[in-house]
């Protein structure tokens, strides 16, 4: 797959994947820091955990949410790393 195709794929996936990543990251951070530093109550922590894990989608959609979130993260990482040129043998070929 060439650089142009990877950039297109990355650019098209990013807006779709952003919201689930953002929700997962924010709720995870608030949950952990809320419990550790601010003494977050059990009910509030449970609400954050439900949102973080996608349980609000129901038992059928929760595994799909987690799967798509994970696959999206892997896809964004792989395309981003390949585009960065981190693993190229000769940096002159990239230019």
PDB file of N, CA, C and O in Angstrom:
ATOM      1  N   UNK A   1       0.860  -1.177   0.000  1.00  0.00           N
ATOM      2  CA  UNK A   1       0.000   0.000   0.000  1.00  0.00           C
ATOM      3  C   UNK A   1       0.906   1.239   0.000  1.00  0.00           C
ATOM      4  O   UNK A   1       1.833   1.336   0.804  1.00  0.00           O
ATOM      5  N   UNK A   2       0.635   2.163  -0.888  1.00  0.00           N
ATOM      6  CA  UNK A   2       1.505   3.334  -0.990  1.00  0.00           C
ATOM      7  C   UNK A   2       1.111   4.428   0.008  1.00  0.00           C
ATOM      8  O   UNK A   2       0.065   4.357   0.652  1.00  0.00           O
ATOM      9  N   UNK A   3       1.964   5.424   0.116  1.00  0.00           N
ATOM     10  CA  UNK A   3       1.780   6.500   1.095  1.00  0.00           C
ATOM     11  C   UNK A   3       0.475   7.266   0.872  1.00  0.00           C
ATOM     12  O   UNK A   3      -0.207   7.624   1.832  1.00  0.00           O
ATOM     13  N   UNK A   4       0.136   7.511  -0.363  1.00  0.00           N
ATOM     14  CA  UNK A   4      -1.074   8.278  -0.665  1.00  0.00           C
ATOM     15  C   UNK A   4      -2.329   7.534  -0.199  1.00  0.00           C
ATOM     16  O   UNK A   4      -3.247   8.138   0.356  1.00  0.00           O
ATOM     17  N   UNK A   5      -2.357   6.233  -0.429  1.00  0.00           N
ATOM     18  CA  UNK A   5      -3.496   5.421   0.003  1.00  0.00           C
ATOM     19  C   UNK A   5      -3.585   5.373   1.523  1.00  0.00           C
ATOM     20  O   UNK A   5      -4.674   5.454   2.091  1.00  0.00           O
ATOM     21  N   UNK A   6      -2.448   5.241   2.172  1.00  0.00           N
ATOM     22  CA  UNK A   6      -2.435   5.230   3.633  1.00  0.00           C
ATOM     23  C   UNK A   6      -2.933   6.550   4.211  1.00  0.00           C
ATOM     24  O   UNK A   6      -3.693   6.565   5.180  1.00  0.00           O
ATOM     25  N   UNK A   7      -2.505   7.644   3.620  1.00  0.00           N
ATOM     26  CA  UNK A   7      -2.952   8.958   4.087  1.00  0.00           C
ATOM     27  C   UNK A   7      -4.467   9.108   3.929  1.00  0.00           C
ATOM     28  O   UNK A   7      -5.144   9.627   4.816  1.00  0.00           O
ATOM     29  N   UNK A   8      -4.988   8.650   2.795  1.00  0.00           N
ATOM     30  CA  UNK A   8      -6.440   8.714   2.570  1.00  0.00           C
ATOM     31  C   UNK A   8      -7.189   7.886   3.610  1.00  0.00           C
ATOM     32  O   UNK A   8      -8.180   8.340   4.181  1.00  0.00           O
ATOM     33  N   UNK A   9      -6.710   6.675   3.848  1.00  0.00           N
ATOM     34  CA  UNK A   9      -7.332   5.802   4.829  1.00  0.00           C
ATOM     35  C   UNK A   9      -7.289   6.427   6.217  1.00  0.00           C
ATOM     36  O   UNK A   9      -8.294   6.443   6.927  1.00  0.00           O
ATOM     37  N   UNK A  10      -6.146   6.934   6.593  1.00  0.00           N
ATOM     38  CA  UNK A  10      -5.967   7.560   7.898  1.00  0.00           C
ATOM     39  C   UNK A  10      -6.885   8.779   8.039  1.00  0.00           C
ATOM     40  O   UNK A  10      -7.525   8.973   9.072  1.00  0.00           O
ATOM     41  N   UNK A  11      -6.935   9.582   6.996  1.00  0.00           N
ATOM     42  CA  UNK A  11      -7.750  10.802   7.018  1.00  0.00           C
ATOM     43  C   UNK A  11      -9.244  10.486   7.085  1.00  0.00           C
ATOM     44  O   UNK A  11     -10.001  11.230   7.708  1.00  0.00           O
ATOM     45  N   UNK A  12      -9.674   9.408   6.460  1.00  0.00           N
ATOM     46  CA  UNK A  12     -11.091   9.035   6.477  1.00  0.00           C
ATOM     47  C   UNK A  12     -11.491   8.366   7.787  1.00  0.00           C
ATOM     48  O   UNK A  12     -12.608   8.558   8.267  1.00  0.00           O
ATOM     49  N   UNK A  13     -10.593   7.588   8.360  1.00  0.00           N
ATOM     50  CA  UNK A  13     -10.908   6.900   9.617  1.00  0.00           C
ATOM     51  C   UNK A  13     -10.884   7.832  10.826  1.00  0.00           C
ATOM     52  O   UNK A  13     -11.677   7.669  11.754  1.00  0.00           O
ATOM     53  N   UNK A  14      -9.986   8.799  10.818  1.00  0.00           N
ATOM     54  CA  UNK A  14      -9.770   9.649  11.988  1.00  0.00           C
ATOM     55  C   UNK A  14     -11.036  10.328  12.510  1.00  0.00           C
ATOM     56  O   UNK A  14     -11.288  10.250  13.713  1.00  0.00           O
ATOM     57  N   UNK A  15     -11.842  10.986  11.687  1.00  0.00           N
ATOM     58  CA  UNK A  15     -13.036  11.640  12.229  1.00  0.00           C
ATOM     59  C   UNK A  15     -14.067  10.654  12.787  1.00  0.00           C
ATOM     60  O   UNK A  15     -14.787  10.971  13.734  1.00  0.00           O
ATOM     61  N   UNK A  16     -14.133   9.468  12.201  1.00  0.00           N
ATOM     62  CA  UNK A  16     -15.097   8.464  12.655  1.00  0.00           C
ATOM     63  C   UNK A  16     -14.668   7.888  13.998  1.00  0.00           C
ATOM     64  O   UNK A  16     -15.498   7.663  14.879  1.00  0.00           O
ATOM     65  N   UNK A  17     -13.386   7.653  14.149  1.00  0.00           N
ATOM     66  CA  UNK A  17     -12.859   6.996  15.331  1.00  0.00           C
ATOM     67  C   UNK A  17     -12.640   7.974  16.483  1.00  0.00           C
ATOM     68  O   UNK A  17     -12.538   7.554  17.636  1.00  0.00           O
ATOM     69  N   UNK A  18     -12.567   9.252  16.192  1.00  0.00           N
ATOM     70  CA  UNK A  18     -12.249  10.241  17.217  1.00  0.00           C
ATOM     71  C   UNK A  18     -13.207  10.201  18.406  1.00  0.00           C
ATOM     72  O   UNK A  18     -12.762  10.142  19.553  1.00  0.00           O
ATOM     73  N   UNK A  19     -14.497  10.230  18.154  1.00  0.00           N
ATOM     74  CA  UNK A  19     -15.467  10.322  19.254  1.00  0.00           C
ATOM     75  C   UNK A  19     -15.404   9.124  20.204  1.00  0.00           C
ATOM     76  O   UNK A  19     -15.346   9.333  21.415  1.00  0.00           O
ATOM     77  N   UNK A  20     -15.414   7.886  19.719  1.00  0.00           N
ATOM     78  CA  UNK A  20     -15.281   6.772  20.665  1.00  0.00           C
ATOM     79  C   UNK A  20     -13.958   6.791  21.438  1.00  0.00           C
ATOM     80  O   UNK A  20     -13.936   6.474  22.627  1.00  0.00           O
ATOM     81  N   UNK A  21     -12.867   7.157  20.779  1.00  0.00           N
ATOM     82  CA  UNK A  21     -11.582   7.252  21.477  1.00  0.00           C
ATOM     83  C   UNK A  21     -11.630   8.332  22.551  1.00  0.00           C
ATOM     84  O   UNK A  21     -11.168   8.126  23.673  1.00  0.00           O
ATOM     85  N   UNK A  22     -12.188   9.470  22.201  1.00  0.00           N
ATOM     86  CA  UNK A  22     -12.264  10.595  23.124  1.00  0.00           C
ATOM     87  C   UNK A  22     -13.104  10.236  24.346  1.00  0.00           C
ATOM     88  O   UNK A  22     -12.698  10.491  25.480  1.00  0.00           O
ATOM     89  N   UNK A  23     -14.266   9.647  24.114  1.00  0.00           N
ATOM     90  CA  UNK A  23     -15.142   9.250  25.225  1.00  0.00           C
ATOM     91  C   UNK A  23     -14.454   8.217  26.104  1.00  0.00           C
ATOM     92  O   UNK A  23     -14.500   8.321  27.330  1.00  0.00           O
ATOM     93  N   UNK A  24     -13.825   7.236  25.505  1.00  0.00           N
ATOM     94  CA  UNK A  24     -13.141   6.198  26.271  1.00  0.00           C
ATOM     95  C   UNK A  24     -11.989   6.776  27.085  1.00  0.00           C
ATOM     96  O   UNK A  24     -11.823   6.439  28.257  1.00  0.00           O
ATOM     97  N   UNK A  25     -11.201   7.635  26.471  1.00  0.00           N
ATOM     98  CA  UNK A  25     -10.055   8.222  27.176  1.00  0.00           C
ATOM     99  C   UNK A  25     -10.500   9.133  28.313  1.00  0.00           C
ATOM    100  O   UNK A  25      -9.986   9.027  29.426  1.00  0.00           O
ATOM    101  N   UNK A  26     -11.442  10.017  28.049  1.00  0.00           N
ATOM    102  CA  UNK A  26     -11.886  10.974  29.069  1.00  0.00           C
ATOM    103  C   UNK A  26     -12.544  10.264  30.241  1.00  0.00           C
ATOM    104  O   UNK A  26     -12.235  10.562  31.395  1.00  0.00           O
ATOM    105  N   UNK A  27     -13.446   9.329  29.963  1.00  0.00           N
ATOM    106  CA  UNK A  27     -14.098   8.632  31.068  1.00  0.00           C
ATOM    107  C   UNK A  27     -13.108   7.771  31.853  1.00  0.00           C
ATOM    108  O   UNK A  27     -13.239   7.641  33.070  1.00  0.00           O
ATOM    109  N   UNK A  28     -12.136   7.191  31.185  1.00  0.00           N
ATOM    110  CA  UNK A  28     -11.109   6.403  31.879  1.00  0.00           C
ATOM    111  C   UNK A  28     -10.245   7.266  32.785  1.00  0.00           C
ATOM    112  O   UNK A  28      -9.945   6.883  33.915  1.00  0.00           O
ATOM    113  N   UNK A  29      -9.847   8.422  32.291  1.00  0.00           N
ATOM    114  CA  UNK A  29      -9.031   9.344  33.091  1.00  0.00           C
ATOM    115  C   UNK A  29      -9.819   9.870  34.283  1.00  0.00           C
ATOM    116  O   UNK A  29      -9.324   9.865  35.410  1.00  0.00           O
ATOM    117  N   UNK A  30     -11.051  10.326  34.034  1.00  0.00           N
ATOM    118  CA  UNK A  30     -11.870  10.868  35.125  1.00  0.00           C
ATOM    119  C   UNK A  30     -12.159   9.793  36.162  1.00  0.00           C
ATOM    120  O   UNK A  30     -12.138  10.068  37.361  1.00  0.00           O
ATOM    121  N   UNK A  31     -12.427   8.579  35.715  1.00  0.00           N
ATOM    122  CA  UNK A  31     -12.697   7.469  36.625  1.00  0.00           C
ATOM    123  C   UNK A  31     -11.493   7.217  37.538  1.00  0.00           C
ATOM    124  O   UNK A  31     -11.627   7.192  38.761  1.00  0.00           O
ATOM    125  N   UNK A  32     -10.322   7.033  36.933  1.00  0.00           N
ATOM    126  CA  UNK A  32      -9.135   6.695  37.720  1.00  0.00           C
ATOM    127  C   UNK A  32      -8.728   7.830  38.654  1.00  0.00           C
ATOM    128  O   UNK A  32      -8.482   7.597  39.837  1.00  0.00           O
ATOM    129  N   UNK A  33      -8.655   9.061  38.132  1.00  0.00           N
ATOM    130  CA  UNK A  33      -8.261  10.188  38.970  1.00  0.00           C
ATOM    131  C   UNK A  33      -9.332  10.531  39.993  1.00  0.00           C
ATOM    132  O   UNK A  33      -9.026  10.933  41.115  1.00  0.00           O
ATOM    133  N   UNK A  34     -10.581  10.370  39.602  1.00  0.00           N
ATOM    134  CA  UNK A  34     -11.678  10.639  40.534  1.00  0.00           C
ATOM    135  C   UNK A  34     -11.637   9.735  41.746  1.00  0.00           C
ATOM    136  O   UNK A  34     -11.857  10.185  42.871  1.00  0.00           O
ATOM    137  N   UNK A  35     -11.357   8.474  41.525  1.00  0.00           N
ATOM    138  CA  UNK A  35     -11.269   7.522  42.637  1.00  0.00           C
ATOM    139  C   UNK A  35      -9.992   7.759  43.453  1.00  0.00           C
ATOM    140  O   UNK A  35     -10.039   7.800  44.683  1.00  0.00           O
ATOM    141  N   UNK A  36      -8.864   7.912  42.775  1.00  0.00           N
ATOM    142  CA  UNK A  36      -7.578   8.018  43.460  1.00  0.00           C
ATOM    143  C   UNK A  36      -7.372   9.354  44.179  1.00  0.00           C
ATOM    144  O   UNK A  36      -6.883   9.382  45.308  1.00  0.00           O
ATOM    145  N   UNK A  37      -7.742  10.447  43.534  1.00  0.00           N
ATOM    146  CA  UNK A  37      -7.415  11.757  44.079  1.00  0.00           C
ATOM    147  C   UNK A  37      -8.602  12.493  44.703  1.00  0.00           C
ATOM    148  O   UNK A  37      -8.425  13.246  45.660  1.00  0.00           O
ATOM    149  N   UNK A  38      -9.784  12.289  44.183  1.00  0.00           N
ATOM    150  CA  UNK A  38     -10.913  13.114  44.606  1.00  0.00           C
ATOM    151  C   UNK A  38     -11.983  12.354  45.375  1.00  0.00           C
ATOM    152  O   UNK A  38     -13.014  12.937  45.710  1.00  0.00           O
ATOM    153  N   UNK A  39     -11.778  11.092  45.664  1.00  0.00           N
ATOM    154  CA  UNK A  39     -12.736  10.308  46.436  1.00  0.00           C
ATOM    155  C   UNK A  39     -14.100  10.213  45.782  1.00  0.00           C
ATOM    156  O   UNK A  39     -15.123  10.398  46.440  1.00  0.00           O
ATOM    157  N   UNK A  40     -14.118   9.930  44.506  1.00  0.00           N
ATOM    158  CA  UNK A  40     -15.358   9.820  43.738  1.00  0.00           C
ATOM    159  C   UNK A  40     -16.266   8.758  44.353  1.00  0.00           C
ATOM    160  O   UNK A  40     -15.809   7.674  44.718  1.00  0.00           O
ATOM    161  N   UNK A  41     -17.548   9.075  44.464  1.00  0.00           N
ATOM    162  CA  UNK A  41     -18.493   8.128  45.060  1.00  0.00           C
ATOM    163  C   UNK A  41     -18.674   6.903  44.168  1.00  0.00           C
ATOM    164  O   UNK A  41     -18.385   6.943  42.972  1.00  0.00           O
ATOM    165  N   UNK A  42     -19.150   5.832  44.757  1.00  0.00           N
ATOM    166  CA  UNK A  42     -19.337   4.587  44.027  1.00  0.00           C
ATOM    167  C   UNK A  42     -20.311   4.713  42.873  1.00  0.00           C
ATOM    168  O   UNK A  42     -20.093   4.133  41.810  1.00  0.00           O
ATOM    169  N   UNK A  43     -21.397   5.475  43.072  1.00  0.00           N
ATOM    170  CA  UNK A  43     -22.395   5.651  42.005  1.00  0.00           C
ATOM    171  C   UNK A  43     -21.831   6.421  40.821  1.00  0.00           C
ATOM    172  O   UNK A  43     -22.037   6.036  39.670  1.00  0.00           O
ATOM    173  N   UNK A  44     -21.125   7.498  41.097  1.00  0.00           N
ATOM    174  CA  UNK A  44     -20.537   8.298  40.018  1.00  0.00           C
ATOM    175  C   UNK A  44     -19.471   7.488  39.288  1.00  0.00           C
ATOM    176  O   UNK A  44     -19.372   7.541  38.062  1.00  0.00           O
ATOM    177  N   UNK A  45     -18.678   6.740  40.045  1.00  0.00           N
ATOM    178  CA  UNK A  45     -17.655   5.901  39.427  1.00  0.00           C
ATOM    179  C   UNK A  45     -18.292   4.838  38.546  1.00  0.00           C
ATOM    180  O   UNK A  45     -17.781   4.536  37.467  1.00  0.00           O
ATOM    181  N   UNK A  46     -19.392   4.275  38.993  1.00  0.00           N
ATOM    182  CA  UNK A  46     -20.080   3.243  38.206  1.00  0.00           C
ATOM    183  C   UNK A  46     -20.624   3.816  36.895  1.00  0.00           C
ATOM    184  O   UNK A  46     -20.558   3.158  35.856  1.00  0.00           O
ATOM    185  N   UNK A  47     -21.153   5.020  36.940  1.00  0.00           N
ATOM    186  CA  UNK A  47     -21.663   5.671  35.725  1.00  0.00           C
ATOM    187  C   UNK A  47     -20.524   5.878  34.725  1.00  0.00           C
ATOM    188  O   UNK A  47     -20.676   5.608  33.533  1.00  0.00           O
ATOM    189  N   UNK A  48     -19.380   6.362  35.224  1.00  0.00           N
ATOM    190  CA  UNK A  48     -18.226   6.564  34.336  1.00  0.00           C
ATOM    191  C   UNK A  48     -17.752   5.246  33.740  1.00  0.00           C
ATOM    192  O   UNK A  48     -17.383   5.184  32.567  1.00  0.00           O
ATOM    193  N   UNK A  49     -17.763   4.201  34.546  1.00  0.00           N
ATOM    194  CA  UNK A  49     -17.317   2.898  34.062  1.00  0.00           C
ATOM    195  C   UNK A  49     -18.276   2.339  33.003  1.00  0.00           C
ATOM    196  O   UNK A  49     -17.840   1.721  32.031  1.00  0.00           O
ATOM    197  N   UNK A  50     -19.562   2.555  33.193  1.00  0.00           N
ATOM    198  CA  UNK A  50     -20.558   2.105  32.202  1.00  0.00           C
ATOM    199  C   UNK A  50     -20.311   2.801  30.863  1.00  0.00           C
ATOM    200  O   UNK A  50     -20.354   2.164  29.810  1.00  0.00           O
ATOM    201  N   UNK A  51     -20.055   4.105  30.908  1.00  0.00           N
ATOM    202  CA  UNK A  51     -19.785   4.849  29.682  1.00  0.00           C
ATOM    203  C   UNK A  51     -18.462   4.394  29.070  1.00  0.00           C
ATOM    204  O   UNK A  51     -18.372   4.177  27.862  1.00  0.00           O
ATOM    205  N   UNK A  52     -17.449   4.253  29.900  1.00  0.00           N
ATOM    206  CA  UNK A  52     -16.106   3.871  29.440  1.00  0.00           C
ATOM    207  C   UNK A  52     -16.113   2.527  28.720  1.00  0.00           C
ATOM    208  O   UNK A  52     -15.449   2.370  27.696  1.00  0.00           O
ATOM    209  N   UNK A  53     -16.847   1.571  29.238  1.00  0.00           N
ATOM    210  CA  UNK A  53     -16.850   0.223  28.675  1.00  0.00           C
ATOM    211  C   UNK A  53     -17.915   0.018  27.605  1.00  0.00           C
ATOM    212  O   UNK A  53     -17.979  -1.052  27.000  1.00  0.00           O
ATOM    213  N   UNK A  54     -18.751   1.025  27.361  1.00  0.00           N
ATOM    214  CA  UNK A  54     -19.777   0.902  26.335  1.00  0.00           C
ATOM    215  C   UNK A  54     -20.969   0.066  26.765  1.00  0.00           C
ATOM    216  O   UNK A  54     -21.720  -0.417  25.918  1.00  0.00           O
ATOM    217  N   UNK A  55     -21.155  -0.113  28.063  1.00  0.00           N
ATOM    218  CA  UNK A  55     -22.263  -0.934  28.552  1.00  0.00           C
ATOM    219  C   UNK A  55     -23.627  -0.321  28.254  1.00  0.00           C
ATOM    220  O   UNK A  55     -24.629  -1.036  28.223  1.00  0.00           O
ATOM    221  N   UNK A  56     -23.680   0.985  28.036  1.00  0.00           N
ATOM    222  CA  UNK A  56     -24.939   1.657  27.726  1.00  0.00           C
ATOM    223  C   UNK A  56     -25.509   1.202  26.387  1.00  0.00           C
ATOM    224  O   UNK A  56     -26.681   1.451  26.104  1.00  0.00           O
ATOM    225  N   UNK A  57     -24.714   0.550  25.569  1.00  0.00           N
ATOM    226  CA  UNK A  57     -25.166   0.054  24.271  1.00  0.00           C
ATOM    227  C   UNK A  57     -25.917  -1.272  24.370  1.00  0.00           C
ATOM    228  O   UNK A  57     -26.573  -1.688  23.416  1.00  0.00           O
ATOM    229  N   UNK A  58     -25.821  -1.929  25.516  1.00  0.00           N
ATOM    230  CA  UNK A  58     -26.485  -3.218  25.686  1.00  0.00           C
ATOM    231  C   UNK A  58     -25.512  -4.370  25.525  1.00  0.00           C
ATOM    232  O   UNK A  58     -24.381  -4.194  25.073  1.00  0.00           O
ATOM    233  N   UNK A  59     -25.972  -5.538  25.899  1.00  0.00           N
ATOM    234  CA  UNK A  59     -25.112  -6.721  25.874  1.00  0.00           C
ATOM    235  C   UNK A  59     -24.702  -7.144  24.463  1.00  0.00           C
ATOM    236  O   UNK A  59     -23.600  -7.658  24.275  1.00  0.00           O
ATOM    237  N   UNK A  60     -25.570  -6.938  23.468  1.00  0.00           N
ATOM    238  CA  UNK A  60     -25.239  -7.346  22.104  1.00  0.00           C
ATOM    239  C   UNK A  60     -24.228  -6.409  21.448  1.00  0.00           C
ATOM    240  O   UNK A  60     -23.356  -6.865  20.708  1.00  0.00           O
ATOM    241  N   UNK A  61     -24.333  -5.109  21.708  1.00  0.00           N
ATOM    242  CA  UNK A  61     -23.473  -4.144  21.023  1.00  0.00           C
ATOM    243  C   UNK A  61     -22.174  -3.841  21.768  1.00  0.00           C
ATOM    244  O   UNK A  61     -21.229  -3.335  21.162  1.00  0.00           O
ATOM    245  N   UNK A  62     -22.107  -4.133  23.050  1.00  0.00           N
ATOM    246  CA  UNK A  62     -20.896  -3.841  23.821  1.00  0.00           C
ATOM    247  C   UNK A  62     -19.661  -4.519  23.233  1.00  0.00           C
ATOM    248  O   UNK A  62     -18.646  -3.848  23.047  1.00  0.00           O
ATOM    249  N   UNK A  63     -19.701  -5.832  22.929  1.00  0.00           N
ATOM    250  CA  UNK A  63     -18.504  -6.446  22.344  1.00  0.00           C
ATOM    251  C   UNK A  63     -18.128  -5.859  20.985  1.00  0.00           C
ATOM    252  O   UNK A  63     -16.947  -5.772  20.648  1.00  0.00           O
ATOM    253  N   UNK A  64     -19.118  -5.462  20.216  1.00  0.00           N
ATOM    254  CA  UNK A  64     -18.851  -4.863  18.907  1.00  0.00           C
ATOM    255  C   UNK A  64     -18.185  -3.500  19.085  1.00  0.00           C
ATOM    256  O   UNK A  64     -17.254  -3.158  18.355  1.00  0.00           O
ATOM    257  N   UNK A  65     -18.663  -2.726  20.053  1.00  0.00           N
ATOM    258  CA  UNK A  65     -18.070  -1.418  20.365  1.00  0.00           C
ATOM    259  C   UNK A  65     -16.607  -1.576  20.768  1.00  0.00           C
ATOM    260  O   UNK A  65     -15.737  -0.854  20.279  1.00  0.00           O
ATOM    261  N   UNK A  66     -16.348  -2.517  21.653  1.00  0.00           N
ATOM    262  CA  UNK A  66     -14.981  -2.758  22.120  1.00  0.00           C
ATOM    263  C   UNK A  66     -14.106  -3.240  20.959  1.00  0.00           C
ATOM    264  O   UNK A  66     -12.969  -2.790  20.814  1.00  0.00           O
ATOM    265  N   UNK A  67     -14.624  -4.145  20.139  1.00  0.00           N
ATOM    266  CA  UNK A  67     -13.877  -4.652  18.995  1.00  0.00           C
ATOM    267  C   UNK A  67     -13.539  -3.536  18.007  1.00  0.00           C
ATOM    268  O   UNK A  67     -12.391  -3.403  17.583  1.00  0.00           O
ATOM    269  N   UNK A  68     -14.538  -2.741  17.646  1.00  0.00           N
ATOM    270  CA  UNK A  68     -14.305  -1.657  16.690  1.00  0.00           C
ATOM    271  C   UNK A  68     -13.370  -0.599  17.258  1.00  0.00           C
ATOM    272  O   UNK A  68     -12.551  -0.034  16.533  1.00  0.00           O
ATOM    273  N   UNK A  69     -13.492  -0.331  18.550  1.00  0.00           N
ATOM    274  CA  UNK A  69     -12.591   0.629  19.194  1.00  0.00           C
ATOM    275  C   UNK A  69     -11.149   0.124  19.131  1.00  0.00           C
ATOM    276  O   UNK A  69     -10.233   0.884  18.815  1.00  0.00           O
ATOM    277  N   UNK A  70     -10.954  -1.149  19.431  1.00  0.00           N
ATOM    278  CA  UNK A  70      -9.622  -1.735  19.385  1.00  0.00           C
ATOM    279  C   UNK A  70      -9.051  -1.798  17.986  1.00  0.00           C
ATOM    280  O   UNK A  70      -7.892  -1.447  17.765  1.00  0.00           O
ATOM    281  N   UNK A  71      -9.862  -2.245  17.035  1.00  0.00           N
ATOM    282  CA  UNK A  71      -9.402  -2.309  15.640  1.00  0.00           C
ATOM    283  C   UNK A  71      -9.114  -0.920  15.085  1.00  0.00           C
ATOM    284  O   UNK A  71      -8.166  -0.731  14.323  1.00  0.00           O
ATOM    285  N   UNK A  72      -9.938   0.049  15.471  1.00  0.00           N
ATOM    286  CA  UNK A  72      -9.700   1.430  15.045  1.00  0.00           C
ATOM    287  C   UNK A  72      -8.387   1.966  15.576  1.00  0.00           C
ATOM    288  O   UNK A  72      -7.646   2.642  14.862  1.00  0.00           O
ATOM    289  N   UNK A  73      -8.104   1.662  16.833  1.00  0.00           N
ATOM    290  CA  UNK A  73      -6.841   2.104  17.426  1.00  0.00           C
ATOM    291  C   UNK A  73      -5.655   1.466  16.704  1.00  0.00           C
ATOM    292  O   UNK A  73      -4.677   2.143  16.388  1.00  0.00           O
ATOM    293  N   UNK A  74      -5.746   0.182  16.450  1.00  0.00           N
ATOM    294  CA  UNK A  74      -4.661  -0.509  15.738  1.00  0.00           C
ATOM    295  C   UNK A  74      -4.485   0.075  14.340  1.00  0.00           C
ATOM    296  O   UNK A  74      -3.356   0.317  13.913  1.00  0.00           O
ATOM    297  N   UNK A  75      -5.574   0.305  13.626  1.00  0.00           N
ATOM    298  CA  UNK A  75      -5.494   0.862  12.271  1.00  0.00           C
ATOM    299  C   UNK A  75      -4.858   2.247  12.277  1.00  0.00           C
ATOM    300  O   UNK A  75      -4.017   2.547  11.431  1.00  0.00           O
ATOM    301  N   UNK A  76      -5.254   3.087  13.222  1.00  0.00           N
ATOM    302  CA  UNK A  76      -4.693   4.429  13.285  1.00  0.00           C
ATOM    303  C   UNK A  76      -3.205   4.388  13.649  1.00  0.00           C
ATOM    304  O   UNK A  76      -2.405   5.152  13.109  1.00  0.00           O
ATOM    305  N   UNK A  77      -2.849   3.497  14.563  1.00  0.00           N
ATOM    306  CA  UNK A  77      -1.437   3.355  14.929  1.00  0.00           C
ATOM    307  C   UNK A  77      -0.593   2.870  13.755  1.00  0.00           C
ATOM    308  O   UNK A  77       0.462   3.434  13.463  1.00  0.00           O
ATOM    309  N   UNK A  78      -1.061   1.831  13.093  1.00  0.00           N
ATOM    310  CA  UNK A  78      -0.289   1.256  11.981  1.00  0.00           C
ATOM    311  C   UNK A  78      -0.136   2.270  10.855  1.00  0.00           C
ATOM    312  O   UNK A  78       0.973   2.485  10.366  1.00  0.00           O
ATOM    313  N   UNK A  79      -1.228   2.893  10.439  1.00  0.00           N
ATOM    314  CA  UNK A  79      -1.122   3.865   9.345  1.00  0.00           C
ATOM    315  C   UNK A  79      -0.282   5.065   9.759  1.00  0.00           C
ATOM    316  O   UNK A  79       0.497   5.579   8.957  1.00  0.00           O
ATOM    317  N   UNK A  80      -0.429   5.513  10.990  1.00  0.00           N
ATOM    318  CA  UNK A  80       0.366   6.644  11.473  1.00  0.00           C
ATOM    319  C   UNK A  80       1.846   6.331  11.534  1.00  0.00           C
ATOM    320  O   UNK A  80       2.672   7.147  11.124  1.00  0.00           O
ATOM    321  N   UNK A  81       2.189   5.158  12.042  1.00  0.00           N
ATOM    322  CA  UNK A  81       3.597   4.773  12.141  1.00  0.00           C
ATOM    323  C   UNK A  81       4.210   4.589  10.760  1.00  0.00           C
ATOM    324  O   UNK A  81       5.338   5.019  10.519  1.00  0.00           O
ATOM    325  N   UNK A  82       3.478   3.956   9.859  1.00  0.00           N
ATOM    326  CA  UNK A  82       4.000   3.760   8.494  1.00  0.00           C
ATOM    327  C   UNK A  82       4.213   5.111   7.812  1.00  0.00           C
ATOM    328  O   UNK A  82       5.235   5.325   7.159  1.00  0.00           O
ATOM    329  N   UNK A  83       3.249   6.019   7.962  1.00  0.00           N
ATOM    330  CA  UNK A  83       3.391   7.337   7.339  1.00  0.00           C
ATOM    331  C   UNK A  83       4.527   8.144   7.945  1.00  0.00           C
ATOM    332  O   UNK A  83       5.127   8.976   7.265  1.00  0.00           O
ATOM    333  N   UNK A  84       4.828   7.906   9.217  1.00  0.00           N
ATOM    334  CA  UNK A  84       5.900   8.664   9.874  1.00  0.00           C
ATOM    335  C   UNK A  84       7.268   8.308   9.332  1.00  0.00           C
ATOM    336  O   UNK A  84       8.201   9.104   9.439  1.00  0.00           O
ATOM    337  N   UNK A  85       7.407   7.120   8.750  1.00  0.00           N
ATOM    338  CA  UNK A  85       8.686   6.692   8.204  1.00  0.00           C
ATOM    339  C   UNK A  85       9.642   6.183   9.262  1.00  0.00           C
ATOM    340  O   UNK A  85      10.844   6.086   9.016  1.00  0.00           O
ATOM    341  N   UNK A  86       9.135   5.862  10.416  1.00  0.00           N
ATOM    342  CA  UNK A  86       9.957   5.411  11.529  1.00  0.00           C
ATOM    343  C   UNK A  86      10.761   4.160  11.206  1.00  0.00           C
ATOM    344  O   UNK A  86      11.888   4.010  11.678  1.00  0.00           O
ATOM    345  N   UNK A  87      10.200   3.271  10.414  1.00  0.00           N
ATOM    346  CA  UNK A  87      10.845   1.993  10.148  1.00  0.00           C
ATOM    347  C   UNK A  87      11.419   1.877   8.743  1.00  0.00           C
ATOM    348  O   UNK A  87      11.677   0.771   8.269  1.00  0.00           O
ATOM    349  N   UNK A  88      11.615   2.981   8.091  1.00  0.00           N
ATOM    350  CA  UNK A  88      12.247   2.948   6.771  1.00  0.00           C
ATOM    351  C   UNK A  88      13.734   2.693   6.924  1.00  0.00           C
ATOM    352  O   UNK A  88      14.364   3.185   7.860  1.00  0.00           O
ATOM    353  N   UNK A  89      14.284   1.934   6.013  1.00  0.00           N
ATOM    354  CA  UNK A  89      15.704   1.628   6.075  1.00  0.00           C
ATOM    355  C   UNK A  89      16.560   2.823   5.661  1.00  0.00           C
ATOM    356  O   UNK A  89      17.601   3.095   6.260  1.00  0.00           O
ATOM    357  N   UNK A  90      16.109   3.524   4.638  1.00  0.00           N
ATOM    358  CA  UNK A  90      16.867   4.654   4.122  1.00  0.00           C
ATOM    359  C   UNK A  90      15.952   5.864   4.089  1.00  0.00           C
ATOM    360  O   UNK A  90      14.980   5.887   3.335  1.00  0.00           O
ATOM    361  N   UNK A  91      16.254   6.868   4.898  1.00  0.00           N
ATOM    362  CA  UNK A  91      15.388   8.041   4.976  1.00  0.00           C
ATOM    363  C   UNK A  91      15.413   8.870   3.697  1.00  0.00           C
ATOM    364  O   UNK A  91      14.506   9.673   3.476  1.00  0.00           O
ATOM    365  N   UNK A  92      16.431   8.699   2.844  1.00  0.00           N
ATOM    366  CA  UNK A  92      16.492   9.424   1.590  1.00  0.00           C
ATOM    367  C   UNK A  92      15.422   8.970   0.611  1.00  0.00           C
ATOM    368  O   UNK A  92      14.965   9.765  -0.209  1.00  0.00           O
ATOM    369  N   UNK A  93      15.009   7.692   0.680  1.00  0.00           N
ATOM    370  CA  UNK A  93      13.982   7.172  -0.220  1.00  0.00           C
ATOM    371  C   UNK A  93      12.622   7.770   0.067  1.00  0.00           C
ATOM    372  O   UNK A  93      11.769   7.814  -0.820  1.00  0.00           O
ATOM    373  N   UNK A  94      12.400   8.230   1.286  1.00  0.00           N
ATOM    374  CA  UNK A  94      11.114   8.807   1.666  1.00  0.00           C
ATOM    375  C   UNK A  94      10.877  10.128   0.974  1.00  0.00           C
ATOM    376  O   UNK A  94       9.734  10.477   0.677  1.00  0.00           O
ATOM    377  N   UNK A  95      11.943  10.872   0.711  1.00  0.00           N
ATOM    378  CA  UNK A  95      11.802  12.170   0.066  1.00  0.00           C
ATOM    379  C   UNK A  95      11.756  11.962  -1.398  1.00  0.00           C
ATOM    380  O   UNK A  95      11.640  12.926  -2.155  1.00  0.00           O
TER     381      UNK A  95
END
